[in-house]
Amino acid sequence: MATQFDLNGRNAIVTGGARGIGRATAELFLKSGAAVAIWDVDTKAGEAAADALSRLGRAIFVHVDQANLGSVETAAEQTLSMLGGVDILVNNAGIAGSNAPLTHYDPCEWSRIVQVNLVGLYYCCRVVVPLLTSNGWGRIVNVASVAGKEGNPTASAYSASKAGAIALTKSLGKELATTGVTVNCLTPTAVRTDIFAQMSEEHIAYMLSKIPMGRFGTVEENAAMIAWICSEEASFTTAGVFDTSGGRSTY
């Protein structure tokens, strides 16, 4: 990707940074001058990503289960120790789950999706926000989904968790509006990443049919939007929703 942003001297956390949008974001951050801590529950993939991206700058891996508050607290301590500070938090990690009508959805899986996607996002914000406010400057980007705006059939847990991520963004952004820390979210349409393996082909075809541009987004397109939101130039938008849905949703 040719696009770069001025993130020189910034230290960033990217959750779910081992693959997909998270990895593309970590790569662009590094190319733009930031140091990056890749937070991921997959140790093997996370270490491999950090090792591969280290050619571009300071990239470290920190294991975290964001559904566990203690794990998030430990990850933050390790990151602070290794990088010396935190300026940016990109909450990208999430799970899609399987597809089923709500009345047939497994209750344990439903709860797990919300625990990871929404409660885990809350945990990450809860732990990292004090590090950002102590700087008097910071950026938080929560990767939600167009499903959080419109709802996808047979994906009630995922849709609900992403709607919650949007609402959390709006609430926290207003709370921090005078601190120098902005909080925004991204609402991508489907991007062909490993998460597709959790979905049925019928559901994937449904999502594609809803995109006016007639294609899925790319990880690079989403990374570019995230990087701009995290730049100095994006200083007067907080509690906002940035759409990357190929025209499916424009609000």
Backbone as numpy.savetxt, mean C-alpha at the origin, in Angstrom:
# Nx Ny Nz CAx CAy CAz Cx Cy Cz
11.66 2.24 -15.65 10.82 3.43 -15.65 11.69 4.68 -15.65
11.44 5.61 -16.56 12.26 6.82 -16.66 11.87 7.85 -15.61
10.61 7.87 -15.19 10.13 8.87 -14.24 10.84 8.73 -12.91
11.28 9.87 -12.37 11.87 9.90 -11.04 11.36 11.12 -10.30
11.40 11.05 -8.98 10.96 12.14 -8.13 12.06 12.45 -7.13
12.06 13.65 -6.58 13.09 14.02 -5.63 12.73 13.51 -4.24
13.26 12.34 -3.90 13.07 11.77 -2.57 14.41 11.61 -1.87
15.38 12.40 -2.29 16.73 12.31 -1.71 16.70 12.52 -0.21
17.36 11.59 0.50 17.45 11.71 1.94 16.26 11.17 2.70
15.21 10.74 2.03 14.03 10.21 2.69 14.20 8.72 3.00
13.61 8.31 4.11 13.58 6.90 4.49 12.14 6.41 4.42
11.91 5.35 3.65 10.55 4.90 3.38 10.35 3.46 3.82
9.15 3.19 4.32 8.68 1.83 4.58 7.67 1.50 3.50
7.83 0.35 2.86 6.85 -0.12 1.89 6.39 -1.50 2.33
5.15 -1.61 2.78 4.66 -2.92 3.20 4.25 -3.72 1.96
4.41 -5.02 2.06 4.17 -5.85 0.88 5.12 -5.50 -0.25
6.33 -5.13 0.11 7.30 -4.64 -0.87 8.04 -5.71 -1.63
7.73 -6.97 -1.38 8.47 -8.05 -2.03 8.04 -8.27 -3.47
6.84 -7.81 -3.82 6.32 -8.09 -5.15 5.26 -7.06 -5.53
4.85 -7.11 -6.79 3.73 -6.30 -7.25 3.94 -4.80 -7.14
2.87 -4.08 -6.80 2.94 -2.63 -6.67 3.96 -2.22 -5.63
4.05 -2.99 -4.55 5.01 -2.66 -3.50 6.44 -2.70 -3.99
6.78 -3.73 -4.73 8.16 -3.82 -5.22 8.44 -2.72 -6.24
7.50 -2.45 -7.14 7.69 -1.38 -8.12 7.86 -0.03 -7.43
7.13 0.18 -6.34 7.24 1.41 -5.57 8.61 1.51 -4.90
9.04 0.41 -4.29 10.36 0.40 -3.66 11.45 0.72 -4.67
11.33 0.14 -5.87 12.33 0.38 -6.91 12.35 1.84 -7.33
11.18 2.43 -7.53 11.13 3.83 -7.95 11.62 4.75 -6.83
11.29 4.43 -5.60 11.80 5.22 -4.47 13.33 5.22 -4.46
13.91 4.05 -4.64 15.37 3.95 -4.63 15.98 4.76 -5.77
15.38 4.66 -6.96 15.87 5.43 -8.10 15.72 6.93 -7.87
14.79 7.29 -6.99 14.53 8.70 -6.70 15.30 9.20 -5.48
16.18 8.35 -4.93 17.09 8.81 -3.88 16.74 8.41 -2.47
15.64 7.69 -2.27 15.24 7.29 -0.92 15.90 5.98 -0.51
16.00 5.77 0.80 16.33 4.45 1.34 15.01 3.76 1.65
14.97 2.44 1.48 13.69 1.72 1.58 13.81 0.50 2.49
12.83 0.41 3.39 12.66 -0.81 4.19 11.48 -1.58 3.61
11.75 -2.76 3.09 10.69 -3.62 2.57 10.15 -4.44 3.72
8.88 -4.19 4.04 8.20 -4.98 5.06 7.35 -6.03 4.37
7.53 -7.28 4.78 6.75 -8.34 4.15 6.69 -9.54 5.07
5.61 -10.30 4.95 5.46 -11.51 5.74 6.21 -12.68 5.12
6.55 -12.56 3.84 7.26 -13.61 3.11 8.76 -13.33 3.18
9.43 -14.02 4.08 10.85 -13.75 4.32 11.70 -14.03 3.08
11.47 -15.15 2.44 12.29 -15.51 1.28 12.15 -14.49 0.16
10.92 -14.12 -0.17 10.68 -13.15 -1.24 11.16 -11.76 -0.84
10.98 -11.41 0.43 11.41 -10.10 0.90 12.92 -9.93 0.86
13.62 -10.94 1.31 15.09 -10.89 1.28 15.60 -10.84 -0.15
14.96 -11.60 -1.03 15.38 -11.61 -2.44 15.15 -10.25 -3.07
14.02 -9.62 -2.76 13.72 -8.31 -3.32 14.72 -7.27 -2.82
14.98 -7.27 -1.53 15.93 -6.30 -0.97 17.32 -6.49 -1.55
17.72 -7.74 -1.71 19.04 -8.03 -2.28 19.12 -7.53 -3.72
18.08 -7.80 -4.51 18.09 -7.38 -5.92 18.06 -5.87 -6.06
17.30 -5.21 -5.19 17.14 -3.76 -5.31 18.29 -2.98 -4.68
19.13 -3.66 -3.93 20.25 -2.98 -3.27 21.23 -2.36 -4.26
21.20 -2.82 -5.50 22.07 -2.22 -6.52 21.67 -0.78 -6.80
20.45 -0.41 -6.41 19.95 0.93 -6.69 20.13 1.89 -5.51
20.41 1.35 -4.34 20.52 2.19 -3.15 20.35 1.36 -1.89
20.05 2.02 -0.80 19.92 1.35 0.50 18.55 0.68 0.59
18.54 -0.64 0.53 17.30 -1.41 0.61 17.49 -2.50 1.65
16.59 -2.56 2.62 16.66 -3.57 3.67 15.34 -4.33 3.72
15.39 -5.53 4.28 14.17 -6.30 4.48 13.89 -6.44 5.96
12.63 -6.27 6.33 12.19 -6.47 7.71 10.96 -7.35 7.68
11.04 -8.47 8.36 9.88 -9.37 8.41 8.80 -8.78 9.30
7.56 -8.84 8.84 6.45 -8.36 9.65 5.16 -9.09 9.27
4.38 -9.39 10.28 3.01 -9.85 10.08 2.13 -8.69 10.52
1.61 -7.93 9.57 0.92 -6.71 9.94 -0.41 -6.95 10.64
-0.88 -8.17 10.64 -2.09 -8.51 11.38 -1.82 -8.67 12.87
-0.55 -8.54 13.27 -0.12 -8.69 14.66 0.55 -7.40 15.12
-0.04 -6.72 16.09 0.49 -5.43 16.53 1.91 -5.54 17.05
2.21 -6.59 17.81 3.56 -6.76 18.33 4.58 -6.89 17.22
4.23 -7.60 16.16 5.12 -7.76 15.02 5.39 -6.42 14.34
4.35 -5.60 14.22 4.51 -4.28 13.61 5.40 -3.39 14.48
5.22 -3.45 15.78 6.05 -2.65 16.69 7.51 -3.06 16.59
7.77 -4.35 16.53 9.15 -4.84 16.40 9.75 -4.41 15.07
8.97 -4.50 14.00 9.46 -4.10 12.67 9.82 -2.62 12.65
9.02 -1.80 13.29 9.31 -0.36 13.33 10.60 -0.08 14.09
10.79 -0.78 15.20 12.02 -0.62 15.98 13.25 -1.02 15.16
13.16 -2.13 14.45 14.26 -2.60 13.62 14.55 -1.61 12.49
13.50 -1.10 11.88 13.67 -0.16 10.78 14.32 1.12 11.26
13.85 1.63 12.39 14.43 2.86 12.95 15.89 2.66 13.28
16.24 1.50 13.80 17.63 1.21 14.15 18.51 1.14 12.90
18.01 0.54 11.83 18.81 0.34 10.62 18.87 1.57 9.72
17.77 2.31 9.63 17.74 3.47 8.72 17.97 4.79 9.44
17.73 4.81 10.74 17.96 6.03 11.50 16.77 6.98 11.53
15.71 6.64 10.83 14.53 7.49 10.81 13.54 6.99 9.78
12.33 7.51 9.84 11.28 7.16 8.88 10.57 8.43 8.45
10.40 8.60 7.13 9.71 9.76 6.58 8.44 9.39 5.82
8.41 8.19 5.28 7.32 7.77 4.37 6.84 6.39 4.76
5.53 6.21 4.76 4.93 4.90 4.96 3.97 4.61 3.82
4.22 3.54 3.09 3.31 3.10 2.04 2.70 1.79 2.50
1.42 1.84 2.84 0.69 0.65 3.27 0.11 -0.05 2.04
0.89 -0.97 1.52 0.51 -1.66 0.28 0.09 -3.10 0.51
0.57 -3.73 1.57 0.32 -5.16 1.78 -1.16 -5.44 1.95
-1.60 -6.54 1.37 -2.99 -6.94 1.51 -3.23 -8.29 0.86
-4.39 -8.86 1.15 -4.77 -10.13 0.56 -6.16 -9.99 -0.05
-6.41 -10.77 -1.11 -7.69 -10.68 -1.80 -8.69 -11.70 -1.28
-8.22 -12.91 -0.99 -9.13 -13.97 -0.60 -9.82 -14.59 -1.80
-10.60 -15.57 -1.54 -11.32 -16.27 -2.61 -12.60 -15.52 -2.95
-13.31 -16.03 -3.95 -14.57 -15.41 -4.38 -15.74 -16.32 -4.03
-16.74 -15.73 -3.38 -17.95 -16.48 -3.01 -19.04 -15.49 -2.61
-20.30 -15.85 -2.80 -21.37 -14.99 -2.30 -21.23 -14.79 -0.79
-21.67 -13.66 -0.30 -21.51 -13.34 1.12 -22.08 -14.43 2.01
-23.24 -14.94 1.67 -23.88 -15.95 2.51 -23.15 -17.29 2.53
-22.23 -17.48 1.58 -21.46 -18.71 1.52 -19.98 -18.48 1.85
-19.63 -17.23 2.19 -18.22 -16.92 2.44 -17.79 -17.51 3.78
-16.65 -18.14 3.80 -16.14 -18.73 5.03 -15.89 -17.63 6.08
-16.51 -17.69 7.25 -16.37 -16.62 8.24 -14.93 -16.38 8.69
-14.17 -17.45 8.80 -12.77 -17.28 9.22 -11.96 -16.54 8.16
-12.18 -16.88 6.90 -11.47 -16.19 5.83 -11.91 -14.73 5.74
-13.19 -14.48 5.89 -13.72 -13.11 5.87 -13.02 -12.26 6.93
-12.95 -12.80 8.14 -12.32 -12.07 9.24 -10.83 -11.86 8.99
-10.17 -12.86 8.42 -8.74 -12.77 8.16 -8.44 -11.67 7.15
-9.26 -11.55 6.11 -9.05 -10.51 5.10 -9.17 -9.12 5.72
-10.19 -8.93 6.53 -10.37 -7.63 7.19 -9.24 -7.38 8.19
-8.80 -8.42 8.89 -7.71 -8.27 9.86 -6.43 -7.80 9.19
-6.10 -8.40 8.06 -4.87 -8.01 7.36 -5.02 -6.66 6.68
-6.09 -6.50 5.91 -6.21 -5.32 5.04 -6.58 -4.04 5.77
-7.37 -4.16 6.82 -7.84 -2.96 7.51 -7.23 -2.82 8.91
-7.36 -3.83 9.73 -6.78 -3.75 11.07 -5.26 -3.65 10.98
-4.66 -4.41 10.05 -3.22 -4.33 9.87 -2.77 -2.95 9.42
-3.55 -2.32 8.56 -3.25 -0.96 8.13 -3.30 -0.01 9.33
-4.31 -0.19 10.17 -4.41 0.62 11.40 -3.18 0.41 12.28
-2.75 -0.85 12.44 -1.57 -1.11 13.26 -0.34 -0.37 12.72
-0.14 -0.44 11.41 1.03 0.22 10.82 0.98 1.72 11.03
-0.19 2.31 10.82 -0.33 3.75 11.04 -0.13 4.09 12.51
-0.73 3.33 13.38 -0.63 3.59 14.81 0.82 3.64 15.27
1.63 2.72 14.75 3.03 2.62 15.19 3.92 3.65 14.51
3.70 3.92 13.22 4.61 4.77 12.46 4.26 6.26 12.55
2.99 6.60 12.74 2.62 8.01 12.78 3.45 8.83 13.77
3.68 8.35 14.99 4.51 9.16 15.91 5.92 9.44 15.40
6.46 8.52 14.60 7.79 8.73 14.02 7.75 9.86 13.00
6.65 9.95 12.26 6.51 10.98 11.24 6.21 12.34 11.86
5.31 12.38 12.81 4.96 13.67 13.42 6.13 14.26 14.19
7.00 13.38 14.71 8.19 13.90 15.41 9.15 14.59 14.45
9.07 14.24 13.15 9.89 14.91 12.13 9.31 16.27 11.75
7.99 16.42 11.92 7.31 17.60 11.40 7.09 17.52 9.91
7.31 16.34 9.34 7.11 16.10 7.90 6.93 14.60 7.70
6.02 14.24 6.82 5.86 12.83 6.52 4.81 12.60 5.46
4.84 11.41 4.89 3.87 11.02 3.87 3.38 9.61 4.18
2.07 9.43 4.15 1.46 8.11 4.24 0.59 7.91 3.02
0.78 6.78 2.35 -0.08 6.40 1.23 -0.64 5.01 1.53
-1.95 4.92 1.57 -2.62 3.64 1.78 -3.15 3.14 0.44
-2.70 1.97 0.04 -3.15 1.40 -1.23 -4.47 0.68 -0.97
-5.55 1.29 -1.40 -6.89 0.71 -1.24 -7.24 0.00 -2.54
-8.42 0.26 -3.08 -8.85 -0.39 -4.31 -10.13 0.26 -4.80
-10.34 0.20 -6.10 -11.62 0.65 -6.65 -12.77 -0.16 -6.05
-12.47 -1.37 -5.61 -13.50 -2.19 -4.95 -14.02 -1.54 -3.68
-13.18 -0.71 -3.06 -13.60 0.00 -1.86 -14.57 1.13 -2.16
-14.60 1.59 -3.40 -15.55 2.62 -3.82 -16.84 2.01 -4.33
-16.73 0.95 -5.11 -17.89 0.43 -5.83 -18.36 -0.93 -5.35
-17.49 -1.68 -4.69 -17.85 -3.03 -4.28 -17.82 -3.99 -5.45
-17.18 -5.12 -5.26 -17.16 -6.16 -6.29 -17.98 -7.35 -5.80
-18.86 -7.86 -6.62 -19.65 -9.03 -6.20 -18.75 -10.23 -5.94
-19.13 -11.03 -4.99 -18.41 -12.22 -4.52 -17.07 -11.86 -3.89
-16.90 -10.60 -3.52 -15.67 -10.16 -2.86 -16.03 -9.20 -1.73
-16.97 -9.61 -0.90 -17.48 -8.70 0.13 -16.43 -8.33 1.16
-15.62 -9.28 1.59 -14.61 -8.99 2.60 -13.56 -8.04 2.06
-13.07 -8.33 0.87 -12.06 -7.46 0.25 -12.63 -6.06 0.03
-13.84 -5.98 -0.54 -14.45 -4.68 -0.81 -14.65 -3.89 0.48
-15.13 -4.56 1.52 -15.37 -3.89 2.80 -14.07 -3.41 3.42
-13.02 -4.23 3.34 -11.75 -3.85 3.94 -11.14 -2.65 3.23
-11.30 -2.58 1.91 -10.74 -1.47 1.15 -11.58 -0.20 1.32
-12.90 -0.36 1.50 -13.72 0.81 1.84 -13.29 1.37 3.19
-12.98 0.48 4.11 -12.48 0.91 5.41 -11.15 1.63 5.31
-10.28 1.18 4.40 -8.99 1.83 4.20 -9.17 3.26 3.69
-10.15 3.44 2.81 -10.43 4.80 2.31 -10.92 5.69 3.44
-11.86 5.19 4.25 -12.39 5.98 5.35 -11.33 6.28 6.40
-10.48 5.30 6.69 -9.38 5.53 7.64 -8.46 6.63 7.13
-8.18 6.61 5.83 -7.32 7.63 5.22 -7.92 9.02 5.43
-9.20 9.16 5.17 -9.85 10.47 5.32 -9.82 10.94 6.77
-10.08 10.03 7.68 -10.08 10.37 9.10 -8.69 10.78 9.58
-7.69 9.95 9.30 -6.33 10.22 9.77 -5.75 11.45 9.09
-6.06 11.63 7.81 -5.56 12.81 7.11 -6.02 14.09 7.76
-7.27 14.11 8.20 -7.80 15.30 8.87 -7.19 15.47 10.26
-6.96 14.35 10.94 -6.33 14.42 12.26 -4.93 15.04 12.19
-4.19 14.73 11.12 -2.79 15.13 11.02 -2.58 16.37 10.13
-3.65 17.02 9.74 -3.58 18.08 8.73 -2.64 19.22 9.09
-2.42 19.48 10.36 -1.55 20.61 10.75 -0.18 20.15 11.22
0.15 18.89 11.01 1.41 18.34 11.54 2.55 18.30 10.52
2.23 18.54 9.24 3.23 18.36 8.20 3.23 16.96 7.61
2.35 16.11 8.12 2.23 14.74 7.62 0.94 14.64 6.81
1.06 14.24 5.55 -0.13 14.05 4.72 -0.48 12.57 4.67
-1.77 12.30 4.52 -2.26 10.92 4.45 -3.22 10.84 3.28
-2.87 10.05 2.29 -3.71 9.89 1.10 -3.80 8.42 0.75
-4.73 8.10 -0.14 -4.83 6.71 -0.56 -4.95 6.60 -2.07
-4.64 5.43 -2.54 -4.69 5.11 -3.97 -5.79 4.08 -4.16
-6.57 4.24 -5.23 -7.62 3.26 -5.51 -7.42 2.67 -6.91
-6.51 1.70 -7.02 -6.27 1.08 -8.33 -7.42 0.16 -8.74
-7.56 0.02 -10.04 -8.31 -1.11 -10.54 -7.37 -2.31 -10.50
-7.82 -3.43 -10.97 -7.00 -4.63 -10.91 -5.69 -4.47 -11.67
-4.63 -4.95 -11.07 -3.31 -5.01 -11.68 -2.89 -6.47 -11.67
-2.41 -6.96 -12.79 -2.08 -8.39 -12.88 -0.80 -8.68 -12.10
-0.99 -9.06 -10.84 0.11 -9.43 -9.97 -0.18 -10.80 -9.37
0.65 -11.23 -8.42 0.47 -12.55 -7.81 -0.88 -12.70 -7.11
-1.49 -11.57 -6.73 -2.77 -11.64 -6.02 -3.87 -12.25 -6.90
-3.66 -12.21 -8.22 -4.64 -12.80 -9.12 -4.80 -14.30 -8.89
-3.76 -14.91 -8.35 -3.81 -16.35 -8.11 -4.87 -16.71 -7.08
-5.29 -15.73 -6.28 -6.31 -15.97 -5.26 -7.72 -15.82 -5.83
-7.85 -15.34 -7.07 -9.15 -15.01 -7.65 -9.55 -16.02 -8.72
-10.84 -16.13 -8.95 -11.33 -16.98 -10.03 -11.17 -16.25 -11.37
-11.07 -17.01 -12.45 -10.98 -16.40 -13.78 -12.24 -15.61 -14.09
-13.36 -16.08 -13.59 -14.62 -15.36 -13.80 -14.57 -13.97 -13.16
-14.00 -13.91 -11.96 -13.90 -12.61 -11.26 -12.92 -11.69 -11.98
-11.81 -12.25 -12.46 -10.83 -11.44 -13.19 -11.45 -10.87 -14.45
-12.22 -11.69 -15.17 -12.89 -11.22 -16.38 -13.92 -10.13 -16.06
-14.61 -10.28 -14.94 -15.57 -9.26 -14.51 -14.86 -7.92 -14.29
-13.74 -7.96 -13.59 -13.01 -6.71 -13.29 -12.54 -6.04 -14.58
-12.03 -6.82 -15.52 -11.56 -6.25 -16.78 -12.71 -5.62 -17.55
-13.88 -6.24 -17.50 -15.03 -5.72 -18.25 -15.48 -4.36 -17.75
-15.10 -3.98 -16.55 -15.54 -2.72 -15.96 -14.58 -1.57 -16.23
-13.45 -1.84 -16.88 -12.43 -0.80 -17.09 -12.61 -0.19 -18.47
-12.99 1.08 -18.57 -13.21 1.71 -19.88 -12.00 1.66 -20.80
-10.79 1.72 -20.25 -9.60 1.66 -21.10 -9.37 0.26 -21.67
-10.07 -0.73 -21.15 -9.99 -2.07 -21.71 -8.73 -2.83 -21.38
-8.04 -2.43 -20.34 -6.83 -3.15 -19.93 -6.66 -3.00 -18.43
-5.82 -3.87 -17.86 -5.47 -3.74 -16.46 -4.38 -2.68 -16.31
-4.29 -2.10 -15.13 -3.21 -1.17 -14.84 -1.89 -1.91 -14.69
-0.81 -1.15 -14.59 0.51 -1.73 -14.38 1.05 -1.32 -13.02
1.95 -2.11 -12.51 2.57 -1.77 -11.23 3.35 -0.47 -11.34
3.95 -0.24 -12.50 4.74 0.98 -12.69 3.88 2.23 -12.66
2.70 2.16 -13.25 1.79 3.31 -13.23 1.37 3.66 -11.80
1.10 2.65 -11.03 0.71 2.89 -9.65 1.88 3.39 -8.81
3.07 2.84 -9.05 4.25 3.30 -8.32 4.53 4.77 -8.59
4.35 5.20 -9.83 4.60 6.60 -10.17 3.65 7.53 -9.42
2.38 7.14 -9.32 1.42 7.95 -8.58 1.79 8.01 -7.10
2.16 6.87 -6.54 2.55 6.83 -5.14 3.75 7.72 -4.88
4.75 7.63 -5.75 5.96 8.42 -5.56 5.66 9.92 -5.62
4.78 10.32 -6.53 4.43 11.74 -6.59 3.72 12.18 -5.31
2.78 11.37 -4.81 2.08 11.71 -3.58 3.06 11.88 -2.42
4.16 11.12 -2.47 5.16 11.17 -1.41 6.20 12.27 -1.60
6.11 12.99 -2.70 7.11 14.02 -2.98 6.81 15.33 -2.25
7.76 16.22 -2.26 7.60 17.54 -1.65 6.51 18.33 -2.35
6.38 18.10 -3.66 5.43 18.86 -4.46 3.98 18.60 -4.06
3.70 17.41 -3.56 2.33 17.06 -3.18 2.09 17.48 -1.73
2.14 18.78 -1.50 2.14 19.30 -0.14 0.79 19.80 0.35
-0.19 19.95 -0.56 -1.45 20.57 -0.16 -2.65 19.65 -0.36
-2.39 18.36 -0.44 -3.47 17.39 -0.53 -3.31 16.37 0.59
-4.33 16.25 1.40 -4.35 15.21 2.43 -5.78 14.72 2.59
-5.91 13.52 3.12 -7.22 12.85 3.24 -7.85 12.65 1.86
-7.01 12.57 0.84 -7.49 12.47 -0.54 -7.43 11.06 -1.10
-8.16 10.89 -2.20 -8.21 9.60 -2.88 -7.75 9.80 -4.32
-6.68 9.12 -4.69 -6.12 9.23 -6.04 -6.51 7.98 -6.82
-7.21 8.19 -7.93 -7.76 7.08 -8.70 -6.81 6.62 -9.80
-6.58 5.32 -9.86 -5.81 4.72 -10.95 -6.62 3.52 -11.46
-7.75 3.82 -12.06 -8.68 2.73 -12.44 -9.02 2.72 -13.93
-8.26 3.42 -14.75 -8.51 3.40 -16.19 -9.87 3.93 -16.57
-10.43 4.80 -15.73 -11.72 5.40 -16.01 -12.90 4.73 -15.37
-12.66 3.61 -14.67 -13.78 2.91 -14.03 -14.43 3.78 -12.97
-13.60 4.45 -12.20 -14.12 5.29 -11.11 -13.39 6.62 -11.15
-14.13 7.72 -11.06 -13.51 9.04 -11.21 -13.85 9.97 -10.05
-14.03 9.43 -8.89 -14.33 10.24 -7.71 -13.54 9.73 -6.53
